[in-house]
Amino acid sequence: MTAEAMRAAMQRYIELVDAGDVDGILALYADDARVEDPVGTPPLIGRTAIERFYHKGLGRNKVHAHLTGPVRVAGNCAAMPFCIELEWDGQPCTIRVIDVMEFNEDGRFQSMKAYWGVDNLELR
Amino acid sequence: MTAEAMRAAMQRYIELVDAGDVDGILALYADDARVEDPVGTPPLIGRTAIERFYHKGLGRNKVHAHLTGPVRVAGNCAAMPFCIELEWDGQPCTIRVIDVMEFNEDGRFQSMKAYWGVDNLELR
């Protein structure tokens, strides 16, 4: 897989989160992928768990997402800084996240790790 | 270790890279730490290899570094986007990097992974 294709997949992921397109997001993942969001919490493994996670996160209210810097491609991995805007208990807020994806040989996400903590959550 | 102390260590690392202070940088690392810079290249393991890496990178010419977004602390890890300004074959350039550090129980870096590729290198 080329660096250009990996960068495109990362950008597409942010567009799909912004659009709330869970099916589109799942199509980027390997069937046996592993999601840790945020890092330090128990990982979700496999399509069913990952689908439930995105439906819960994106299903309830409108979420906006946009990159806040360029995608970094290194080896079979890529990292990117981005912003998520959503409602948290009815309060509009912004979360600043860094996602790191590992790609498999088919060009799909084998793992996703989301780095963010309470200090990255800002009320608007 | 608190999230605040982890964030402070990440910010301190960038200040020390900016100052070219290799001894200060090494003091942030565990003795048996692992550095992969960029991700996808063979890892450097242990103080001697890591010291050589920073002397090579920071010793030859003035390097500047600054954060381009907030530190994200998650579990025992932290990630941050930053810029490195240096000379590459005599040509001033900027590299946009994301570093991910894993902390040990003593609050030192057990591992560092730097995500960047040729597409993140801009001539100035």
gemmi code that builds the backbone of each chain (N, CA, C; Angstrom):
import gemmi

chains = {
    "A": [
        ("MET", (0.842, -1.197, 0.000), (0.000, 0.000, 0.000), (0.884, 1.258, 0.000)),
        ("THR", (0.555, 2.215, -0.825), (1.372, 3.425, -0.907), (1.033, 4.380, 0.230)),
        ("ALA", (2.006, 5.283, 0.517), (1.767, 6.308, 1.534), (0.569, 7.166, 1.138)),
        ("GLU", (0.431, 7.416, -0.154), (-0.673, 8.248, -0.630), (-2.029, 7.586, -0.344)),
        ("ALA", (-2.112, 6.276, -0.564), (-3.362, 5.557, -0.298), (-3.661, 5.528, 1.206)),
        ("MET", (-2.613, 5.409, 2.028), (-2.816, 5.398, 3.477), (-3.309, 6.765, 3.954)),
        ("ARG", (-2.694, 7.823, 3.400), (-3.123, 9.173, 3.775), (-4.575, 9.401, 3.353)),
        ("ALA", (-4.923, 8.939, 2.168), (-6.298, 9.093, 1.677), (-7.289, 8.360, 2.580)),
        ("ALA", (-6.912, 7.172, 3.060), (-7.807, 6.406, 3.944), (-8.012, 7.144, 5.273)),
        ("MET", (-6.955, 7.773, 5.781), (-7.065, 8.525, 7.037), (-8.005, 9.725, 6.851)),
        ("GLN", (-7.816, 10.457, 5.748), (-8.660, 11.624, 5.477), (-10.122, 11.186, 5.287)),
        ("ARG", (-10.295, 10.064, 4.599), (-11.637, 9.529, 4.365), (-12.306, 9.169, 5.686)),
        ("TYR", (-11.548, 8.607, 6.594), (-12.080, 8.256, 7.914), (-12.659, 9.491, 8.613)),
        ("ILE", (-11.915, 10.597, 8.576), (-12.391, 11.830, 9.227), (-13.660, 12.341, 8.535)),
        ("GLU", (-13.683, 12.276, 7.199), (-14.881, 12.700, 6.452), (-16.097, 11.850, 6.841)),
        ("LEU", (-15.871, 10.533, 7.010), (-16.972, 9.619, 7.337), (-17.458, 9.828, 8.773)),
        ("VAL", (-16.542, 10.118, 9.699), (-16.948, 10.447, 11.074), (-17.782, 11.730, 11.038)),
        ("ASP", (-17.304, 12.710, 10.276), (-18.012, 13.990, 10.154), (-19.419, 13.785, 9.584)),
        ("ALA", (-19.546, 12.833, 8.655), (-20.843, 12.551, 8.015), (-21.700, 11.585, 8.839)),
        ("GLY", (-21.125, 11.008, 9.886), (-21.867, 10.030, 10.696), (-22.147, 8.741, 9.943)),
        ("ASP", (-21.287, 8.388, 9.002), (-21.500, 7.225, 8.120), (-20.820, 5.981, 8.714)),
        ("VAL", (-21.550, 5.273, 9.582), (-20.962, 4.133, 10.296), (-20.594, 3.004, 9.325)),
        ("ASP", (-21.438, 2.729, 8.335), (-21.123, 1.661, 7.374), (-19.840, 1.985, 6.607)),
        ("GLY", (-19.696, 3.254, 6.228), (-18.483, 3.665, 5.525), (-17.248, 3.499, 6.401)),
        ("ILE", (-17.379, 3.848, 7.669), (-16.257, 3.699, 8.614), (-15.878, 2.227, 8.746)),
        ("LEU", (-16.890, 1.359, 8.924), (-16.620, -0.076, 9.118), (-15.913, -0.683, 7.918)),
        ("ALA", (-16.209, -0.162, 6.721), (-15.582, -0.685, 5.502), (-14.080, -0.408, 5.476)),
        ("LEU", (-13.630, 0.559, 6.273), (-12.185, 0.856, 6.334), (-11.445, -0.120, 7.246)),
        ("TYR", (-12.182, -0.818, 8.114), (-11.577, -1.705, 9.117), (-11.482, -3.155, 8.629)),
        ("ALA", (-10.417, -3.837, 9.060), (-10.336, -5.291, 8.905), (-11.408, -5.939, 9.781)),
        ("ASP", (-11.827, -7.146, 9.425), (-12.889, -7.817, 10.184), (-12.474, -8.091, 11.628)),
        ("ASP", (-11.190, -8.358, 11.844), (-10.704, -8.693, 13.187), (-9.923, -7.522, 13.806)),
        ("ALA", (-10.305, -6.300, 13.436), (-9.567, -5.118, 13.903), (-9.750, -4.917, 15.403)),
        ("ARG", (-8.883, -4.058, 15.947), (-8.819, -3.770, 17.381), (-8.883, -2.257, 17.553)),
        ("VAL", (-9.846, -1.791, 18.351), (-10.015, -0.351, 18.581), (-9.824, -0.051, 20.070)),
        ("GLU", (-8.941, 0.891, 20.379), (-8.708, 1.310, 21.767), (-8.939, 2.823, 21.816)),
        ("ASP", (-10.110, 3.232, 22.344), (-10.512, 4.640, 22.285), (-11.236, 5.031, 23.572)),
        ("PRO", (-10.600, 5.776, 24.493), (-9.215, 6.207, 24.420), (-8.237, 5.112, 24.851)),
        ("VAL", (-6.956, 5.288, 24.479), (-5.899, 4.378, 24.924), (-5.944, 4.281, 26.453)),
        ("GLY", (-5.833, 3.056, 26.964), (-5.891, 2.826, 28.404), (-7.202, 2.178, 28.823)),
        ("THR", (-8.209, 2.185, 27.902), (-9.478, 1.501, 28.168), (-9.453, 0.139, 27.468)),
        ("PRO", (-10.327, -0.801, 27.903), (-10.297, -2.137, 27.286), (-10.548, -2.065, 25.781)),
        ("PRO", (-9.738, -2.756, 24.978), (-9.901, -2.705, 23.529), (-11.172, -3.406, 23.057)),
        ("LEU", (-11.724, -2.891, 21.968), (-12.846, -3.536, 21.282), (-12.249, -4.345, 20.136)),
        ("ILE", (-12.679, -5.602, 20.021), (-12.088, -6.454, 18.987), (-13.187, -7.033, 18.108)),
        ("GLY", (-13.064, -6.842, 16.796), (-13.994, -7.430, 15.846), (-15.118, -6.482, 15.449)),
        ("ARG", (-15.709, -6.802, 14.305), (-16.666, -5.917, 13.653), (-17.884, -5.565, 14.516)),
        ("THR", (-18.431, -6.556, 15.229), (-19.652, -6.309, 15.999), (-19.414, -5.276, 17.100)),
        ("ALA", (-18.316, -5.452, 17.834), (-18.002, -4.526, 18.920), (-17.686, -3.136, 18.374)),
        ("ILE", (-16.986, -3.102, 17.251), (-16.591, -1.811, 16.675), (-17.812, -1.085, 16.115)),
        ("GLU", (-18.719, -1.843, 15.486), (-19.946, -1.239, 14.949), (-20.778, -0.622, 16.081)),
        ("ARG", (-20.894, -1.359, 17.189), (-21.663, -0.869, 18.343), (-21.055, 0.432, 18.871)),
        ("PHE", (-19.728, 0.474, 18.930), (-19.006, 1.652, 19.426), (-19.318, 2.882, 18.577)),
        ("TYR", (-19.266, 2.726, 17.242), (-19.505, 3.894, 16.378), (-20.975, 4.290, 16.366)),
        ("HIS", (-21.876, 3.300, 16.428), (-23.298, 3.658, 16.484), (-23.609, 4.447, 17.753)),
        ("LYS", (-22.994, 4.028, 18.860), (-23.206, 4.721, 20.131), (-22.626, 6.140, 20.066)),
        ("GLY", (-21.437, 6.255, 19.497), (-20.749, 7.550, 19.481), (-21.324, 8.524, 18.471)),
        ("LEU", (-21.763, 7.996, 17.315), (-22.184, 8.883, 16.225), (-23.686, 8.911, 16.040)),
        ("GLY", (-24.379, 7.955, 16.675), (-25.804, 7.814, 16.396), (-26.684, 8.836, 17.081)),
        ("ARG", (-26.295, 9.280, 18.280), (-27.203, 10.054, 19.108), (-27.359, 11.508, 18.675)),
        ("ASN", (-26.266, 12.116, 18.275), (-26.373, 13.517, 17.886), (-25.334, 13.827, 16.810)),
        ("LYS", (-25.476, 14.985, 16.202), (-24.579, 15.359, 15.108), (-23.172, 15.569, 15.649)),
        ("VAL", (-22.240, 14.893, 14.995), (-20.828, 15.023, 15.341), (-20.111, 15.651, 14.161)),
        ("HIS", (-19.238, 16.611, 14.453), (-18.391, 17.156, 13.392), (-16.949, 16.779, 13.673)),
        ("ALA", (-16.192, 16.546, 12.606), (-14.781, 16.197, 12.767), (-13.982, 16.853, 11.660)),
        ("HIS", (-12.788, 17.347, 12.005), (-11.879, 17.859, 10.972), (-10.431, 17.730, 11.430)),
        ("LEU", (-9.570, 17.518, 10.454), (-8.131, 17.439, 10.724), (-7.623, 18.786, 11.226)),
        ("THR", (-6.651, 18.768, 12.135), (-6.021, 20.010, 12.600), (-4.533, 20.034, 12.242)),
        ("GLY", (-4.121, 19.113, 11.395), (-2.740, 19.066, 10.927), (-2.626, 17.933, 9.931)),
        ("PRO", (-1.474, 17.805, 9.271), (-1.344, 16.787, 8.229), (-1.286, 15.362, 8.796)),
        ("VAL", (-1.704, 14.403, 7.976), (-1.538, 12.987, 8.283), (-0.052, 12.654, 8.198)),
        ("ARG", (0.441, 11.891, 9.174), (1.813, 11.402, 9.150), (1.791, 9.908, 8.827)),
        ("VAL", (2.418, 9.507, 7.719), (2.506, 8.094, 7.340), (3.914, 7.604, 7.631)),
        ("ALA", (4.029, 6.483, 8.360), (5.340, 5.928, 8.734), (5.215, 4.415, 8.754)),
        ("GLY", (6.003, 3.732, 7.908), (5.913, 2.273, 7.835), (4.498, 1.870, 7.452)),
        ("ASN", (3.921, 0.907, 8.181), (2.541, 0.480, 7.901), (1.539, 1.159, 8.833)),
        ("CYS", (1.943, 2.326, 9.355), (1.086, 3.066, 10.290), (0.869, 4.494, 9.807)),
        ("ALA", (-0.136, 5.139, 10.376), (-0.359, 6.563, 10.123), (-0.961, 7.187, 11.368)),
        ("ALA", (-0.633, 8.469, 11.584), (-1.128, 9.210, 12.740), (-1.645, 10.555, 12.265)),
        ("MET", (-2.651, 11.086, 12.977), (-3.195, 12.405, 12.594), (-3.837, 13.081, 13.796)),
        ("PRO", (-3.691, 14.426, 13.858), (-4.368, 15.208, 14.892), (-5.692, 15.723, 14.342)),
        ("PHE", (-6.736, 15.637, 15.153), (-8.022, 16.148, 14.677), (-8.881, 16.607, 15.844)),
        ("CYS", (-9.987, 17.236, 15.481), (-10.960, 17.789, 16.414), (-12.289, 17.095, 16.210)),
        ("ILE", (-12.948, 16.761, 17.302), (-14.317, 16.241, 17.260), (-15.200, 17.260, 17.977)),
        ("GLU", (-16.282, 17.676, 17.337), (-17.246, 18.549, 18.011), (-18.526, 17.761, 18.222)),
        ("LEU", (-18.997, 17.711, 19.464), (-20.195, 16.930, 19.766), (-20.871, 17.493, 21.010)),
        ("GLU", (-21.970, 16.868, 21.411), (-22.620, 17.255, 22.666), (-22.327, 16.209, 23.725)),
        ("TRP", (-21.922, 16.666, 24.904), (-21.598, 15.782, 26.021), (-22.564, 16.145, 27.142)),
        ("ASP", (-23.499, 15.244, 27.424), (-24.558, 15.547, 28.403), (-25.274, 16.849, 28.061)),
        ("GLY", (-25.555, 17.050, 26.783), (-26.302, 18.236, 26.361), (-25.460, 19.486, 26.190)),
        ("GLN", (-24.173, 19.389, 26.534), (-23.282, 20.557, 26.473), (-22.377, 20.440, 25.237)),
        ("PRO", (-22.429, 21.447, 24.325), (-21.532, 21.392, 23.164), (-20.077, 21.413, 23.615)),
        ("CYS", (-19.269, 20.518, 23.056), (-17.855, 20.511, 23.433), (-16.974, 20.048, 22.275)),
        ("THR", (-15.705, 20.302, 22.423), (-14.703, 19.930, 21.427), (-13.687, 19.014, 22.090)),
        ("ILE", (-13.331, 17.928, 21.415), (-12.274, 17.048, 21.923), (-11.142, 17.031, 20.905)),
        ("ARG", (-9.925, 17.269, 21.367), (-8.740, 17.229, 20.497), (-8.069, 15.872, 20.655)),
        ("VAL", (-8.020, 15.139, 19.546), (-7.611, 13.728, 19.546), (-6.414, 13.534, 18.616)),
        ("ILE", (-5.597, 12.534, 18.910), (-4.641, 12.007, 17.919), (-4.975, 10.538, 17.724)),
        ("ASP", (-5.260, 10.140, 16.494), (-5.505, 8.735, 16.158), (-4.273, 8.145, 15.492)),
        ("VAL", (-3.964, 6.900, 15.868), (-2.899, 6.145, 15.201), (-3.511, 4.860, 14.659)),
        ("MET", (-3.418, 4.667, 13.356), (-3.921, 3.457, 12.717), (-2.757, 2.599, 12.214)),
        ("GLU", (-2.919, 1.270, 12.378), (-1.994, 0.320, 11.760), (-2.753, -0.338, 10.611)),
        ("PHE", (-2.121, -0.391, 9.437), (-2.772, -0.950, 8.248), (-2.373, -2.415, 8.054)),
        ("ASN", (-3.308, -3.217, 7.548), (-2.938, -4.591, 7.171), (-2.557, -4.618, 5.678)),
        ("GLU", (-2.257, -5.799, 5.168), (-1.774, -5.903, 3.783), (-2.857, -5.563, 2.758)),
        ("ASP", (-4.125, -5.633, 3.181), (-5.229, -5.279, 2.280), (-5.535, -3.783, 2.312)),
        ("GLY", (-4.754, -3.030, 3.089), (-4.978, -1.588, 3.139), (-6.096, -1.183, 4.073)),
        ("ARG", (-6.489, -2.111, 4.955), (-7.535, -1.753, 5.921), (-6.928, -1.570, 7.314)),
        ("PHE", (-7.671, -0.872, 8.191), (-7.170, -0.610, 9.546), (-7.160, -1.916, 10.343)),
        ("GLN", (-5.970, -2.345, 10.781), (-5.884, -3.515, 11.654), (-6.070, -3.080, 13.110)),
        ("SER", (-5.635, -1.870, 13.405), (-5.873, -1.342, 14.753), (-5.999, 0.169, 14.704)),
        ("MET", (-6.750, 0.697, 15.670), (-6.892, 2.136, 15.853), (-6.682, 2.416, 17.322)),
        ("LYS", (-5.830, 3.402, 17.595), (-5.641, 3.855, 18.973), (-5.936, 5.345, 19.003)),
        ("ALA", (-6.832, 5.761, 19.895), (-7.187, 7.173, 20.016), (-6.582, 7.718, 21.307)),
        ("TYR", (-5.738, 8.747, 21.149), (-5.088, 9.379, 22.290), (-5.829, 10.665, 22.634)),
        ("TRP", (-6.478, 10.689, 23.778), (-7.117, 11.899, 24.296), (-7.488, 11.642, 25.758)),
        ("GLY", (-7.584, 12.726, 26.507), (-7.962, 12.639, 27.913), (-8.867, 13.797, 28.280)),
        ("VAL", (-9.294, 13.855, 29.527), (-10.229, 14.907, 29.952), (-9.659, 16.303, 29.691)),
        ("ASP", (-8.342, 16.430, 29.735), (-7.741, 17.752, 29.501), (-7.901, 18.203, 28.055)),
        ("ASN", (-8.257, 17.281, 27.158), (-8.444, 17.625, 25.747), (-9.899, 17.904, 25.406)),
        ("LEU", (-10.743, 17.941, 26.441), (-12.166, 18.202, 26.246), (-12.439, 19.648, 26.665)),
        ("GLU", (-12.950, 20.439, 25.729), (-13.233, 21.853, 26.022), (-14.708, 22.128, 25.795)),
        ("LEU", (-15.358, 22.761, 26.774), (-16.756, 23.166, 26.599), (-16.797, 24.373, 25.679)),
        ("ARG", (-17.901, 24.440, 24.871), (-18.008, 25.581, 23.944), (-19.156, 26.478, 24.372)),
    ],
    "B": [
        ("MET", (1.613, 8.127, 38.149), (2.001, 9.425, 37.567), (0.746, 10.154, 37.092)),
        ("THR", (0.631, 11.443, 37.374), (-0.559, 12.188, 36.987), (-0.483, 12.592, 35.514)),
        ("ALA", (-1.673, 12.859, 34.947), (-1.729, 13.340, 33.562), (-0.953, 14.656, 33.440)),
        ("GLU", (-1.025, 15.487, 34.477), (-0.330, 16.770, 34.440), (1.189, 16.568, 34.354)),
        ("ALA", (1.714, 15.608, 35.124), (3.157, 15.339, 35.097), (3.577, 14.763, 33.740)),
        ("MET", (2.708, 13.936, 33.146), (3.022, 13.369, 31.832), (3.037, 14.471, 30.767)),
        ("ARG", (2.048, 15.358, 30.860), (2.010, 16.458, 29.890), (3.246, 17.346, 30.046)),
        ("ALA", (3.634, 17.601, 31.291), (4.820, 18.431, 31.542), (6.073, 17.777, 30.964)),
        ("ALA", (6.181, 16.449, 31.090), (7.356, 15.743, 30.552), (7.401, 15.843, 29.024)),
        ("MET", (6.236, 15.772, 28.399), (6.187, 15.879, 26.926), (6.619, 17.281, 26.484)),
        ("GLN", (6.095, 18.300, 27.154), (6.452, 19.687, 26.820), (7.946, 19.913, 27.065)),
        ("ARG", (8.458, 19.359, 28.165), (9.878, 19.491, 28.505), (10.735, 18.835, 27.403)),
        ("TYR", (10.281, 17.703, 26.904), (11.023, 17.023, 25.834), (11.193, 17.942, 24.621)),
        ("ILE", (10.113, 18.605, 24.221), (10.177, 19.511, 23.063), (11.120, 20.682, 23.348)),
        ("GLU", (11.060, 21.235, 24.568), (11.971, 22.324, 24.947), (13.424, 21.871, 24.870)),
        ("LEU", (13.699, 20.646, 25.309), (15.073, 20.129, 25.331), (15.574, 19.839, 23.914)),
        ("VAL", (14.681, 19.349, 23.041), (15.060, 19.161, 21.634), (15.380, 20.524, 21.024)),
        ("ASP", (14.534, 21.508, 21.320), (14.740, 22.866, 20.803), (16.073, 23.440, 21.297)),
        ("ALA", (16.447, 23.104, 22.527), (17.698, 23.611, 23.104), (18.905, 22.759, 22.720)),
        ("GLY", (18.656, 21.601, 22.085), (19.760, 20.708, 21.728), (20.426, 20.067, 22.938)),
        ("ASP", (19.656, 19.900, 24.023), (20.189, 19.399, 25.304), (20.042, 17.873, 25.378)),
        ("VAL", (21.050, 17.162, 24.854), (20.963, 15.696, 24.773), (20.933, 15.066, 26.168)),
        ("ASP", (21.745, 15.571, 27.100), (21.730, 15.003, 28.462), (20.361, 15.155, 29.101)),
        ("GLY", (19.744, 16.322, 28.911), (18.408, 16.547, 29.454), (17.393, 15.588, 28.853)),
        ("ILE", (17.489, 15.363, 27.542), (16.578, 14.424, 26.861), (16.755, 13.021, 27.427)),
        ("LEU", (18.020, 12.581, 27.572), (18.288, 11.214, 28.044), (17.734, 11.000, 29.451)),
        ("ALA", (17.739, 12.055, 30.264), (17.227, 11.937, 31.632), (15.726, 11.658, 31.661)),
        ("LEU", (15.028, 11.938, 30.566), (13.583, 11.652, 30.502), (13.312, 10.177, 30.184)),
        ("TYR", (14.331, 9.487, 29.637), (14.153, 8.094, 29.190), (14.528, 7.077, 30.266)),
        ("ALA", (13.818, 5.947, 30.282), (14.242, 4.784, 31.071), (15.547, 4.235, 30.474)),
        ("ASP", (16.346, 3.549, 31.302), (17.635, 3.031, 30.833), (17.473, 2.016, 29.694)),
        ("ASP", (16.362, 1.265, 29.722), (16.148, 0.222, 28.709), (15.051, 0.645, 27.709)),
        ("ALA", (14.960, 1.953, 27.464), (13.894, 2.461, 26.584), (14.118, 2.037, 25.131)),
        ("ARG", (13.056, 2.202, 24.356), (13.026, 1.786, 22.949), (12.570, 2.981, 22.122)),
        ("VAL", (13.358, 3.352, 21.117), (13.027, 4.497, 20.263), (12.878, 4.024, 18.822)),
        ("GLU", (11.752, 4.367, 18.202), (11.508, 4.014, 16.793), (11.202, 5.319, 16.056)),
        ("ASP", (12.183, 5.838, 15.305), (12.056, 7.172, 14.697), (12.719, 7.172, 13.333)),
        ("PRO", (11.938, 7.168, 12.222), (10.479, 7.063, 12.221), (9.995, 5.627, 12.410)),
        ("VAL", (8.707, 5.480, 12.775), (8.074, 4.165, 12.859), (8.281, 3.427, 11.535)),
        ("GLY", (8.651, 2.154, 11.635), (8.922, 1.355, 10.435), (10.405, 1.104, 10.245)),
        ("THR", (11.258, 1.854, 10.965), (12.705, 1.619, 10.924), (13.094, 0.792, 12.152)),
        ("PRO", (14.278, 0.130, 12.114), (14.665, -0.719, 13.254), (14.745, 0.099, 14.550)),
        ("PRO", (14.176, -0.410, 15.650), (14.182, 0.331, 16.907), (15.576, 0.407, 17.531)),
        ("LEU", (15.821, 1.506, 18.222), (17.033, 1.667, 19.019), (16.667, 1.304, 20.453)),
        ("ILE", (17.482, 0.462, 21.076), (17.154, 0.006, 22.428), (18.314, 0.301, 23.374)),
        ("GLY", (18.003, 1.004, 24.468), (19.003, 1.267, 25.507), (19.673, 2.613, 25.358)),
        ("ARG", (20.255, 3.056, 26.472), (20.785, 4.411, 26.591), (21.865, 4.746, 25.562)),
        ("THR", (22.782, 3.814, 25.307), (23.896, 4.114, 24.402), (23.400, 4.388, 22.982)),
        ("ALA", (22.510, 3.537, 22.506), (21.978, 3.703, 21.142), (21.147, 4.983, 21.042)),
        ("ILE", (20.392, 5.271, 22.084), (19.515, 6.452, 22.059), (20.353, 7.733, 22.147)),
        ("GLU", (21.401, 7.695, 22.965), (22.284, 8.861, 23.075), (22.941, 9.161, 21.723)),
        ("ARG", (23.412, 8.120, 21.041), (24.053, 8.284, 19.732), (23.066, 8.909, 18.732)),
        ("PHE", (21.833, 8.438, 18.778), (20.786, 8.945, 17.887), (20.565, 10.444, 18.070)),
        ("TYR", (20.458, 10.900, 19.324), (20.199, 12.325, 19.563), (21.429, 13.177, 19.280)),
        ("HIS", (22.622, 12.650, 19.590), (23.826, 13.418, 19.263), (23.938, 13.612, 17.749)),
        ("LYS", (23.617, 12.569, 17.016), (23.670, 12.653, 15.552), (22.627, 13.645, 15.030)),
        ("GLY", (21.424, 13.575, 15.586), (20.337, 14.416, 15.088), (20.445, 15.874, 15.509)),
        ("LEU", (20.927, 16.090, 16.727), (20.918, 17.450, 17.274), (22.303, 18.083, 17.304)),
        ("GLY", (23.349, 17.267, 17.099), (24.692, 17.791, 17.286), (25.209, 18.631, 16.128)),
        ("ARG", (24.767, 18.316, 14.923), (25.411, 18.919, 13.760), (25.005, 20.348, 13.487)),
        ("ASN", (23.762, 20.660, 13.666), (23.325, 22.032, 13.390), (22.156, 22.392, 14.304)),
        ("LYS", (21.845, 23.663, 14.337), (20.791, 24.126, 15.234), (19.444, 23.583, 14.773)),
        ("VAL", (18.764, 22.972, 15.721), (17.431, 22.430, 15.462), (16.436, 23.211, 16.311)),
        ("HIS", (15.309, 23.569, 15.727), (14.236, 24.190, 16.505), (13.048, 23.237, 16.537)),
        ("ALA", (12.336, 23.256, 17.640), (11.150, 22.405, 17.774), (10.080, 23.150, 18.541)),
        ("HIS", (8.835, 22.994, 18.115), (7.718, 23.558, 18.891), (6.460, 22.734, 18.664)),
        ("LEU", (5.636, 22.676, 19.706), (4.345, 21.985, 19.618), (3.435, 22.701, 18.624)),
        ("THR", (2.621, 21.940, 17.895), (1.633, 22.543, 16.992), (0.208, 22.210, 17.430)),
        ("GLY", (0.077, 21.665, 18.628), (-1.236, 21.348, 19.172), (-1.029, 20.806, 20.575)),
        ("PRO", (-2.114, 20.594, 21.324), (-1.967, 20.154, 22.708), (-1.462, 18.715, 22.837)),
        ("VAL", (-0.796, 18.434, 23.954), (-0.431, 17.064, 24.321), (-1.709, 16.301, 24.659)),
        ("ARG", (-1.815, 15.064, 24.177), (-2.934, 14.191, 24.532), (-2.409, 13.109, 25.474)),
        ("VAL", (-2.949, 13.042, 26.696), (-2.553, 12.013, 27.651), (-3.673, 10.980, 27.725)),
        ("ALA", (-3.315, 9.695, 27.590), (-4.308, 8.614, 27.603), (-3.661, 7.393, 28.245)),
        ("GLY", (-4.232, 6.924, 29.370), (-3.641, 5.788, 30.086), (-2.214, 6.115, 30.479)),
        ("ASN", (-1.267, 5.202, 30.189), (0.138, 5.465, 30.516), (0.913, 5.964, 29.297)),
        ("CYS", (0.177, 6.560, 28.344), (0.780, 7.056, 27.105), (0.435, 8.524, 26.884)),
        ("ALA", (1.203, 9.157, 26.020), (0.884, 10.523, 25.598), (1.336, 10.707, 24.152)),
        ("ALA", (0.595, 11.557, 23.433), (0.890, 11.831, 22.024), (0.863, 13.333, 21.808)),
        ("MET", (1.668, 13.808, 20.867), (1.678, 15.256, 20.581), (2.136, 15.525, 19.157)),
        ("PRO", (1.546, 16.557, 18.518), (1.980, 16.981, 17.188), (2.986, 18.113, 17.338)),
        ("PHE", (4.062, 18.058, 16.574), (5.039, 19.150, 16.662), (5.780, 19.311, 15.345)),
        ("CYS", (6.555, 20.390, 15.309), (7.349, 20.765, 14.136), (8.811, 20.748, 14.506)),
        ("ILE", (9.634, 20.225, 13.622), (11.085, 20.297, 13.777), (11.609, 21.128, 12.603)),
        ("GLU", (12.424, 22.143, 12.911), (13.067, 22.915, 11.838), (14.560, 22.619, 11.888)),
        ("LEU", (15.105, 22.187, 10.766), (16.525, 21.829, 10.728), (17.058, 21.985, 9.307)),
        ("GLU", (18.350, 21.665, 9.137), (18.915, 21.658, 7.783), (19.094, 20.224, 7.326)),
        ("TRP", (18.673, 19.943, 6.116), (18.761, 18.611, 5.530), (19.632, 18.756, 4.283)),
        ("ASP", (20.861, 18.228, 4.350), (21.812, 18.413, 3.243), (21.979, 19.899, 2.905)),
        ("GLY", (22.075, 20.721, 3.944), (22.314, 22.150, 3.739), (21.082, 22.969, 3.419)),
        ("GLN", (19.940, 22.293, 3.273), (18.699, 22.970, 2.888), (17.795, 23.122, 4.119)),
        ("PRO", (17.413, 24.350, 4.488), (16.493, 24.510, 5.622), (15.162, 23.817, 5.344)),
        ("CYS", (14.699, 23.042, 6.284), (13.413, 22.369, 6.075), (12.665, 22.188, 7.393)),
        ("THR", (11.390, 21.882, 7.252), (10.497, 21.659, 8.388), (9.930, 20.241, 8.278)),
        ("ILE", (9.917, 19.527, 9.397), (9.290, 18.200, 9.422), (8.160, 18.232, 10.440)),
        ("ARG", (6.980, 17.794, 10.011), (5.820, 17.736, 10.911), (5.690, 16.310, 11.433)),
        ("VAL", (5.812, 16.164, 12.751), (5.928, 14.856, 13.402), (4.800, 14.682, 14.422)),
        ("ILE", (4.405, 13.438, 14.677), (3.619, 13.107, 15.871), (4.431, 12.093, 16.673)),
        ("ASP", (4.740, 12.412, 17.917), (5.434, 11.488, 18.811), (4.438, 10.856, 19.767)),
        ("VAL", (4.614, 9.554, 20.009), (3.837, 8.848, 21.027), (4.814, 8.237, 22.030)),
        ("MET", (4.670, 8.623, 23.292), (5.507, 8.078, 24.351), (4.685, 7.179, 25.261)),
        ("GLU", (5.321, 6.070, 25.693), (4.747, 5.230, 26.740), (5.583, 5.461, 28.002)),
        ("PHE", (4.910, 5.705, 29.131), (5.614, 5.996, 30.384), (5.734, 4.732, 31.237)),
        ("ASN", (6.856, 4.613, 31.974), (6.961, 3.518, 32.946), (6.483, 4.010, 34.317)),
        ("GLU", (6.585, 3.146, 35.318), (6.053, 3.503, 36.644), (6.856, 4.612, 37.308)),
        ("ASP", (8.092, 4.823, 36.861), (8.914, 5.902, 37.416), (8.673, 7.233, 36.707)),
        ("GLY", (7.749, 7.246, 35.739), (7.452, 8.490, 35.041), (8.445, 8.811, 33.932)),
        ("ARG", (9.219, 7.800, 33.513), (10.139, 8.035, 32.397), (9.625, 7.346, 31.132)),
        ("PHE", (10.159, 7.808, 29.989), (9.708, 7.255, 28.703), (10.226, 5.817, 28.554)),
        ("GLN", (9.316, 4.856, 28.465), (9.710, 3.473, 28.201), (9.861, 3.253, 26.697)),
        ("SER", (9.053, 3.981, 25.937), (9.198, 3.906, 24.478), (8.780, 5.213, 23.839)),
        ("MET", (9.372, 5.484, 22.694), (9.026, 6.654, 21.883), (8.848, 6.173, 20.458)),
        ("LYS", (7.725, 6.554, 19.844), (7.506, 6.269, 18.426), (7.255, 7.583, 17.716)),
        ("ALA", (8.023, 7.843, 16.674), (7.868, 9.088, 15.915), (7.226, 8.758, 14.564)),
        ("TYR", (6.071, 9.377, 14.323), (5.331, 9.168, 13.076), (5.593, 10.335, 12.134)),
        ("TRP", (6.293, 10.083, 11.057), (6.510, 11.086, 10.011), (7.056, 10.358, 8.785)),
        ("GLY", (6.828, 10.960, 7.634), (7.327, 10.393, 6.384), (7.789, 11.517, 5.470)),
        ("VAL", (8.272, 11.156, 4.294), (8.808, 12.172, 3.377), (7.769, 13.234, 3.028)),
        ("ASP", (6.495, 12.865, 3.052), (5.452, 13.845, 2.734), (5.320, 14.914, 3.818)),
        ("ASN", (5.909, 14.666, 4.989), (5.839, 15.645, 6.080), (7.069, 16.538, 6.141)),
        ("LEU", (7.932, 16.416, 5.118), (9.156, 17.210, 5.038), (8.937, 18.313, 4.000)),
        ("GLU", (9.044, 19.559, 4.458), (8.838, 20.703, 3.550), (10.099, 21.535, 3.503)),
        ("LEU", (10.553, 21.868, 2.299), (11.707, 22.762, 2.170), (11.247, 24.183, 2.467)),
        ("ARG", (12.162, 24.987, 3.057), (11.804, 26.361, 3.396), (12.615, 27.334, 2.556)),
    ],
}
model = gemmi.Model(1)
for chain_id, residues in chains.items():
    chain = gemmi.Chain(chain_id)
    for i, (resn, *xyz) in enumerate(residues, 1):
        res = gemmi.Residue()
        res.name, res.seqid = resn, gemmi.SeqId(i, " ")
        for name, pos in zip(("N", "CA", "C"), xyz):
            atom = gemmi.Atom()
            atom.name, atom.element = name, gemmi.Element(name[0])
            atom.pos, atom.b_iso = gemmi.Position(*pos), 0.0
            res.add_atom(atom)
        chain.add_residue(res)
    model.add_chain(chain)
structure = gemmi.Structure()
structure.add_model(model)
structure.setup_entities()
